[in-house]
Amino acid sequence: MFRPTLLASIVLLCACAGAVEPPPAPAAPPVQVAAASPKSIEPTWRGDRCTTDADCAWDDPCMPARCGKGTPIAATCDESAPAPGVCSCVERMCTNHWKDDAAGASPAGCVADADCAIDLGTGTCHLHGQTMVGPITSEGAFCRCDTATTKCVRQWVEPIPCTSFKDCDFERAPRLHPIKPTTPRDHPVKMCDEGSVDAVCSDAGVCTTVVAGC
């Protein structure tokens, strides 16, 4: 009885030793990105479609230039530069909310606001570009002609708090957006009678542009 019992114990010990799980594999290292030559960023005017900030990411983890649809990735860079702003979803388009108002201007050459266009992904201004990128409902970017320098410069529309339509007005050009009234308003626009555009106070308490399909 002793020998079989001892043999069974040895077999059991070997089986248990063989059942030990191997250690987990090490995590994958960050992607190694070599230094890249300066790239040309062609404007796309409208930003990539998005629903939340998580839908948007910089085009290059090392040399970010355009905010667009994507997923951020970790990278080890031979050469890097800080992001030119905050890449986020603004009114359903991936937009660069820049850090430096003075940057992103176009070369000299504009005469009026109509000469200026905004590329939302890079947050940069351009001469004689595509201006039909849609209205600004409550927050967003546009470019305006600085007549002193004849350069198109960018401006950011911040949400305007309100309690009624009297706190809101709108400006059509260079891109429809809400503004604070410069003169008192006694009634909202009667849509399709007095006009097809207005700025109203939304339920969220911010001025919002509305456009009627008249």
NORRAVEN-V589849 format. One record per backbone hydrogen bond with DSSP energy under -1.0 kcal/mol. CO is the residue of the C=O (numbers start at 1). NH is the residue of the N-H. E is the energy in kcal/mol with one decimal. If there is no record, write none. Layout:
co = [CO/CO]
nh = [NH/NH]
e = [E/E]
//
This chain:
co = [1/2/3/4/5/6/7/8/9/10/11/12/13/14/17/31/33/44/45/48/52/53/55/57/62/66/68/74/76/84/86/88/92/93/95/96/97/104/112/113/115/117/119/119/120/121/124/126/131/137/140/142/144/146/150/150/151/152/153/155/157/160/164/165/169/171/176/177/179/189/190/190/190/195/196/198/200/202/205/206/208/210/212]
nh = [5/6/7/8/9/10/11/12/13/14/15/16/17/18/20/76/78/46/120/94/55/56/70/68/81/59/57/31/33/99/97/95/50/90/88/98/86/125/115/116/128/126/123/124/96/67/119/117/133/209/157/155/153/150/109/110/146/106/144/142/140/207/167/168/179/177/136/171/169/191/193/194/195/192/212/210/208/205/162/202/200/198/214]
e = [-1.5/-2.3/-2.5/-2.7/-1.9/-2.1/-2.3/-2.4/-2.5/-2.2/-2.2/-2.3/-2.3/-2.1/-1.0/-3.2/-1.9/-1.9/-2.3/-2.9/-1.7/-1.9/-2.0/-2.6/-2.4/-2.0/-3.1/-1.4/-3.0/-1.5/-2.7/-3.0/-1.3/-2.4/-2.0/-1.1/-2.3/-3.0/-2.1/-2.1/-3.4/-2.3/-2.2/-1.2/-2.5/-2.8/-2.6/-2.1/-1.9/-2.0/-3.6/-3.0/-3.2/-2.6/-2.8/-2.6/-2.8/-2.0/-3.0/-2.1/-1.4/-2.5/-1.9/-1.8/-2.6/-2.0/-3.5/-2.4/-2.1/-1.1/-2.1/-3.2/-1.1/-3.0/-3.1/-2.9/-2.9/-1.9/-2.0/-2.4/-2.8/-2.0/-1.5]
//
